[in-house]
């Protein structure tokens, strides 16, 4: 992954001056040791923060160590003013956790009262209008705190990535896909930079990459990746030319940002002018952490990127596309386990899912575009998809979306892909999400979400939920169990 942040964690212990600072120091050292045992790298800030002067000394240490995600550790009660000032002056995401008492044999001189201090810390964080990560139960032993820090590392990667992201778009949204259109103002609120361009800009740059000396090496990479699935080798040099066009555009237009994602117009004029469909190239860029969302879906691109940061794995974007036929369900009941028919749907897109996320794959042509643009002809300008069955396993469907009134909302739904042949075309799989029918009605429809959803290839709901809270997203929907009614859900049905 070349397009996501490397998180460098630091831990700073704090101490209230009427408590022995040695308690915080010793407990901090134990947390650092526990992190090492859990393969979590963390910088140990030596300054114990007791007052504002210590805050400045600690910040110097943190800056010199290039720490970009900070754990504020209450080894004892802690000084609520300095500890929250430390978080305020630190330029990055922070986390607050507190030490549990260690033994019944040391509750006089060795009692830290961090359980109490965490309450005061939270109150002072509110006064400063800070929004750090505070775990579900933020008090624990050194081993437990290390586990919480492991979660924070993934959450912090999302926050840092979004804060240094530029989203580049080419072309307006297709007329018949206005569902993907949304105001960009909330992206600025997140700190995401936006660069919108004409398709002519992209086409001009593409033409300038004709006969680029790097094309043969990219073609070789593609041949190795596709193997026996290289159904249309003649299109590879053109696809390589396009891949280089996007990579160079990203590098040349980072500006003050560090990370790039794309949201590109991809049909129907694209095929007529460029001479191919871009799906396979989109899949390859997603595999290195630079998602390219279809149909100029800017929030789809952001969703994919957030997923990639949260998991350190490639993501994809799919249509929540079609139902599973009843006979397919009946014929494969042993594989669907206790899922109901309406818990299932097919996730599909033309061919943009990375090959590492596919059970099988091959270079093909886009059937729908072929029907539209070159019926009764051998595929030519419709070539360029990566098609096959998406591999079975755990998934999380996720989307962040801007609303018409310029607020942010998102949904998170964990499930799995079932190992059943969808018997269809494109990049496709059969998805199972508990209570999907209700989620479909009372979240996707009721909250006006578009058909595109980002797919994480693991259960990542915990990290995504906390990251969305830190980013200030107020409306976080999920697939609720039957015992929990959605807003406006009929209780008498």
SULTAGI-V581385 format. One record per residue. N is the residue number from 1. PHI is phi as a letter, one per 30 degrees, with the letter a starting at -180 (999 if undefined). Layout:
BEGIN
n->N phi->PHI
n->N phi->PHI
END
This chain:
BEGIN
n->1 phi->999
n->2 phi->c
n->3 phi->b
n->4 phi->b
n->5 phi->d
n->6 phi->c
n->7 phi->d
n->8 phi->c
n->9 phi->d
n->10 phi->b
n->11 phi->b
n->12 phi->c
n->13 phi->d
n->14 phi->b
n->15 phi->b
n->16 phi->d
n->17 phi->d
n->18 phi->c
n->19 phi->c
n->20 phi->d
n->21 phi->d
n->22 phi->d
n->23 phi->d
n->24 phi->d
n->25 phi->d
n->26 phi->d
n->27 phi->d
n->28 phi->d
n->29 phi->d
n->30 phi->d
n->31 phi->d
n->32 phi->d
n->33 phi->d
n->34 phi->d
n->35 phi->d
n->36 phi->e
n->37 phi->d
n->38 phi->c
n->39 phi->h
n->40 phi->c
n->41 phi->d
n->42 phi->b
n->43 phi->d
n->44 phi->c
n->45 phi->d
n->46 phi->d
n->47 phi->d
n->48 phi->d
n->49 phi->d
n->50 phi->c
n->51 phi->b
n->52 phi->d
n->53 phi->d
n->54 phi->d
n->55 phi->e
n->56 phi->d
n->57 phi->d
n->58 phi->d
n->59 phi->d
n->60 phi->d
n->61 phi->e
n->62 phi->d
n->63 phi->d
n->64 phi->d
n->65 phi->c
n->66 phi->h
n->67 phi->d
n->68 phi->b
n->69 phi->b
n->70 phi->c
n->71 phi->c
n->72 phi->c
n->73 phi->c
n->74 phi->d
n->75 phi->d
n->76 phi->b
n->77 phi->e
n->78 phi->i
n->79 phi->c
n->80 phi->d
n->81 phi->d
n->82 phi->d
n->83 phi->d
n->84 phi->d
n->85 phi->d
n->86 phi->e
n->87 phi->d
n->88 phi->d
n->89 phi->d
n->90 phi->d
n->91 phi->c
n->92 phi->l
n->93 phi->d
n->94 phi->b
n->95 phi->b
n->96 phi->c
n->97 phi->b
n->98 phi->b
n->99 phi->d
n->100 phi->d
n->101 phi->d
n->102 phi->c
n->103 phi->a
n->104 phi->d
n->105 phi->d
n->106 phi->b
n->107 phi->c
n->108 phi->c
n->109 phi->d
n->110 phi->c
n->111 phi->d
n->112 phi->c
n->113 phi->h
n->114 phi->d
n->115 phi->e
n->116 phi->d
n->117 phi->d
n->118 phi->d
n->119 phi->d
n->120 phi->d
n->121 phi->d
n->122 phi->d
n->123 phi->d
n->124 phi->d
n->125 phi->d
n->126 phi->d
n->127 phi->d
n->128 phi->d
n->129 phi->h
n->130 phi->c
n->131 phi->b
n->132 phi->d
n->133 phi->d
n->134 phi->b
n->135 phi->d
n->136 phi->e
n->137 phi->b
n->138 phi->d
n->139 phi->c
n->140 phi->a
n->141 phi->d
n->142 phi->d
n->143 phi->d
n->144 phi->d
n->145 phi->d
n->146 phi->e
n->147 phi->d
n->148 phi->d
n->149 phi->d
n->150 phi->e
n->151 phi->d
n->152 phi->d
n->153 phi->e
n->154 phi->d
n->155 phi->d
n->156 phi->d
n->157 phi->d
n->158 phi->d
n->159 phi->d
n->160 phi->d
n->161 phi->d
n->162 phi->d
n->163 phi->d
n->164 phi->b
n->165 phi->c
n->166 phi->c
n->167 phi->c
n->168 phi->c
n->169 phi->c
n->170 phi->b
n->171 phi->i
n->172 phi->d
n->173 phi->d
n->174 phi->e
n->175 phi->e
n->176 phi->d
n->177 phi->b
n->178 phi->d
n->179 phi->d
n->180 phi->d
n->181 phi->d
n->182 phi->a
n->183 phi->d
n->184 phi->c
n->185 phi->e
n->186 phi->d
n->187 phi->d
n->188 phi->d
n->189 phi->d
n->190 phi->d
n->191 phi->j
n->192 phi->d
n->193 phi->d
n->194 phi->b
n->195 phi->b
n->196 phi->c
n->197 phi->b
n->198 phi->d
n->199 phi->d
n->200 phi->d
n->201 phi->d
n->202 phi->d
n->203 phi->d
n->204 phi->d
n->205 phi->d
n->206 phi->d
n->207 phi->d
n->208 phi->d
n->209 phi->c
n->210 phi->d
n->211 phi->i
n->212 phi->e
n->213 phi->d
n->214 phi->d
n->215 phi->e
n->216 phi->e
n->217 phi->d
n->218 phi->d
n->219 phi->e
n->220 phi->d
n->221 phi->e
n->222 phi->d
n->223 phi->d
n->224 phi->d
n->225 phi->d
n->226 phi->d
n->227 phi->h
n->228 phi->d
n->229 phi->d
n->230 phi->d
n->231 phi->d
n->232 phi->b
n->233 phi->d
n->234 phi->d
n->235 phi->d
n->236 phi->d
n->237 phi->e
n->238 phi->d
n->239 phi->d
n->240 phi->d
n->241 phi->d
n->242 phi->d
n->243 phi->e
n->244 phi->d
n->245 phi->e
n->246 phi->d
n->247 phi->d
n->248 phi->d
n->249 phi->d
n->250 phi->d
n->251 phi->d
n->252 phi->d
n->253 phi->b
n->254 phi->d
n->255 phi->h
n->256 phi->d
n->257 phi->c
n->258 phi->c
n->259 phi->b
n->260 phi->b
n->261 phi->b
n->262 phi->b
n->263 phi->b
n->264 phi->c
n->265 phi->d
n->266 phi->b
n->267 phi->a
n->268 phi->d
n->269 phi->d
n->270 phi->e
n->271 phi->d
n->272 phi->d
n->273 phi->c
n->274 phi->d
n->275 phi->j
n->276 phi->a
n->277 phi->c
n->278 phi->c
n->279 phi->e
n->280 phi->d
n->281 phi->d
n->282 phi->e
n->283 phi->d
n->284 phi->d
n->285 phi->d
n->286 phi->d
n->287 phi->d
n->288 phi->c
n->289 phi->i
n->290 phi->b
n->291 phi->d
n->292 phi->b
n->293 phi->d
n->294 phi->d
n->295 phi->h
n->296 phi->h
n->297 phi->d
n->298 phi->d
n->299 phi->d
n->300 phi->d
n->301 phi->d
n->302 phi->d
n->303 phi->d
n->304 phi->d
n->305 phi->d
n->306 phi->d
n->307 phi->e
n->308 phi->d
n->309 phi->d
n->310 phi->d
n->311 phi->c
n->312 phi->h
n->313 phi->b
n->314 phi->d
n->315 phi->c
n->316 phi->b
n->317 phi->b
n->318 phi->b
n->319 phi->d
n->320 phi->d
n->321 phi->c
n->322 phi->a
n->323 phi->d
n->324 phi->d
n->325 phi->e
n->326 phi->d
n->327 phi->d
n->328 phi->d
n->329 phi->d
n->330 phi->d
n->331 phi->d
n->332 phi->b
n->333 phi->d
n->334 phi->d
n->335 phi->c
n->336 phi->d
n->337 phi->h
n->338 phi->c
n->339 phi->d
n->340 phi->d
n->341 phi->e
n->342 phi->d
n->343 phi->d
n->344 phi->c
n->345 phi->a
n->346 phi->c
n->347 phi->c
n->348 phi->b
n->349 phi->a
n->350 phi->d
n->351 phi->l
n->352 phi->c
n->353 phi->d
n->354 phi->e
n->355 phi->d
n->356 phi->d
n->357 phi->c
n->358 phi->c
n->359 phi->d
n->360 phi->b
n->361 phi->a
n->362 phi->a
n->363 phi->d
n->364 phi->b
n->365 phi->b
n->366 phi->d
n->367 phi->e
n->368 phi->d
n->369 phi->d
n->370 phi->d
n->371 phi->d
n->372 phi->d
n->373 phi->c
n->374 phi->b
n->375 phi->d
n->376 phi->i
n->377 phi->b
n->378 phi->d
n->379 phi->e
n->380 phi->b
n->381 phi->d
n->382 phi->c
n->383 phi->d
n->384 phi->k
n->385 phi->c
n->386 phi->c
n->387 phi->c
n->388 phi->l
n->389 phi->d
n->390 phi->d
n->391 phi->d
n->392 phi->d
n->393 phi->k
n->394 phi->d
n->395 phi->b
n->396 phi->b
n->397 phi->d
n->398 phi->b
n->399 phi->a
n->400 phi->c
n->401 phi->b
n->402 phi->d
n->403 phi->c
n->404 phi->d
n->405 phi->c
n->406 phi->i
n->407 phi->c
n->408 phi->c
n->409 phi->b
n->410 phi->a
n->411 phi->b
n->412 phi->b
n->413 phi->b
n->414 phi->d
n->415 phi->a
n->416 phi->a
n->417 phi->c
n->418 phi->d
n->419 phi->d
n->420 phi->b
n->421 phi->d
n->422 phi->d
n->423 phi->h
n->424 phi->b
n->425 phi->c
n->426 phi->i
n->427 phi->d
n->428 phi->b
n->429 phi->a
n->430 phi->c
n->431 phi->c
n->432 phi->b
n->433 phi->b
n->434 phi->e
n->435 phi->h
n->436 phi->d
n->437 phi->e
n->438 phi->d
n->439 phi->d
n->440 phi->d
n->441 phi->d
n->442 phi->c
n->443 phi->c
n->444 phi->d
n->445 phi->d
n->446 phi->d
n->447 phi->c
n->448 phi->i
n->449 phi->d
n->450 phi->d
n->451 phi->d
n->452 phi->d
n->453 phi->b
n->454 phi->d
n->455 phi->b
n->456 phi->c
n->457 phi->c
n->458 phi->a
n->459 phi->d
n->460 phi->b
n->461 phi->d
n->462 phi->d
n->463 phi->d
n->464 phi->d
n->465 phi->d
n->466 phi->d
n->467 phi->d
n->468 phi->d
n->469 phi->d
n->470 phi->d
n->471 phi->d
n->472 phi->i
n->473 phi->d
n->474 phi->d
n->475 phi->c
n->476 phi->c
n->477 phi->c
n->478 phi->a
n->479 phi->d
n->480 phi->d
n->481 phi->d
n->482 phi->e
n->483 phi->d
n->484 phi->c
n->485 phi->d
n->486 phi->d
n->487 phi->e
n->488 phi->i
n->489 phi->d
n->490 phi->d
n->491 phi->d
n->492 phi->c
n->493 phi->d
END
